[in-house]
Amino acid sequence: MMCQQCENYKYLEPRPKNWRKQLYVKGRGSLTARHVVGRMYSNNLTAEATARGYDLPIEVVLECIRYYQEHQELVDAEVREGRRRGGLDPYEDKPLSTPG
C-alpha cells in the first residue's frame, strides 16, 4: 500500500514501525524533515548552508521545507508528543517560525 502523503515527495519516506507519522530523509536513518527545517530556522541558516551542514543536495532541503509547510500541524504535534514522551513540558517548545 502506497503512502498517500509520500506521492509528492522524491527525497522523503515513511518509517512505518516508528510512532512518528512525519516523513524521513531517504537513506539518512532517523533524520526527519523537521530536523532539517528546525536546524535551519533555529540557526537562521539558508537552505544552502543547511544542505552543506547535513551533506545533502539542496533539493532535499527544499523538499523538507515544503513538507514542513504542508504538514506543519502534524509535525508540531509530534514535537509536542516527543517532548511529552521524554518527560518534558510539551508546550515549552513553540512551533517553528520562519526566519525574518
C-alpha positions as CSV (number, residue, x, y, z in Angstrom):
1,M,0.0,0.0,0.0
2,M,1.4,3.4,-1.1
3,C,1.8,6.1,1.5
4,Q,-0.6,8.9,0.4
5,Q,1.5,11.7,1.7
6,C,4.6,10.3,0.0
7,E,3.3,10.7,-3.5
8,N,4.5,14.3,-3.8
9,Y,8.0,13.7,-2.4
10,K,11.1,12.3,-4.1
11,Y,13.5,12.5,-1.2
12,L,11.3,11.7,1.8
13,E,9.9,8.4,3.0
14,P,7.9,7.0,6.0
15,R,9.1,4.8,8.8
16,P,6.1,2.5,9.3
17,K,7.4,1.0,12.5
18,N,8.0,4.3,14.2
19,W,5.3,6.2,16.2
20,R,6.0,9.3,14.2
21,K,4.0,9.7,11.0
22,Q,6.1,12.5,9.6
23,L,8.5,11.6,6.8
24,Y,12.2,11.0,7.0
25,V,15.0,11.8,4.6
26,K,15.7,8.7,2.4
27,G,18.9,7.0,3.3
28,R,19.6,9.1,6.3
29,G,18.5,7.0,9.2
30,S,16.4,8.9,11.8
31,L,16.8,12.3,10.1
32,T,13.3,13.8,9.7
33,A,12.2,16.7,7.6
34,R,11.5,18.5,10.8
35,H,15.1,18.1,12.0
36,V,16.4,19.6,8.8
37,V,14.0,22.5,8.9
38,G,14.3,23.0,12.6
39,R,18.1,23.3,12.4
40,M,17.8,25.8,9.5
41,Y,15.2,28.0,11.2
42,S,16.6,27.9,14.7
43,N,20.1,28.8,13.5
44,N,18.9,31.3,10.9
45,L,20.6,29.4,8.1
46,T,20.0,29.5,4.4
47,A,18.8,26.3,2.6
48,E,22.3,26.1,1.1
49,A,24.1,26.3,4.4
50,T,21.7,23.7,5.8
51,A,22.4,21.4,2.9
52,R,26.1,21.7,3.4
53,G,25.8,21.1,7.1
54,Y,23.9,17.8,6.5
55,D,25.9,17.0,3.4
56,L,22.6,16.9,1.4
57,P,21.7,18.1,-2.0
58,I,19.9,21.4,-1.9
59,E,16.8,19.7,-3.5
60,V,16.4,17.6,-0.3
61,V,16.4,20.6,2.0
62,L,13.9,22.5,-0.3
63,E,11.7,19.4,-0.2
64,C,11.9,19.3,3.6
65,I,10.9,22.9,3.8
66,R,7.9,22.3,1.5
67,Y,7.0,19.1,3.5
68,Y,7.0,21.1,6.8
69,Q,4.9,23.9,5.3
70,E,2.4,21.4,4.0
71,H,2.3,19.3,7.2
72,Q,3.1,21.7,9.9
73,E,0.2,20.7,12.2
74,L,1.3,17.0,12.2
75,V,5.0,17.8,12.7
76,D,4.4,20.3,15.5
77,A,2.0,17.8,17.3
78,E,4.8,15.1,17.0
79,V,7.3,17.5,18.5
80,R,5.0,18.1,21.5
81,E,4.4,14.3,21.8
82,G,8.2,13.6,21.7
83,R,8.7,16.1,24.4
84,R,5.9,14.6,26.5
85,R,7.4,11.1,26.0
86,G,10.8,12.5,27.1
87,G,9.3,13.8,30.3
88,L,9.4,17.5,29.2
89,D,6.7,20.1,29.0
90,P,5.1,19.5,25.6
91,Y,4.2,23.2,25.2
92,E,7.6,24.6,26.1
93,D,8.8,24.2,22.6
94,K,6.9,26.5,20.3
95,P,6.2,25.7,16.6
96,L,8.9,26.6,14.2
97,S,8.7,30.0,12.7
98,T,10.4,31.2,9.5
99,P,13.4,33.5,10.0
100,G,12.9,37.2,9.4
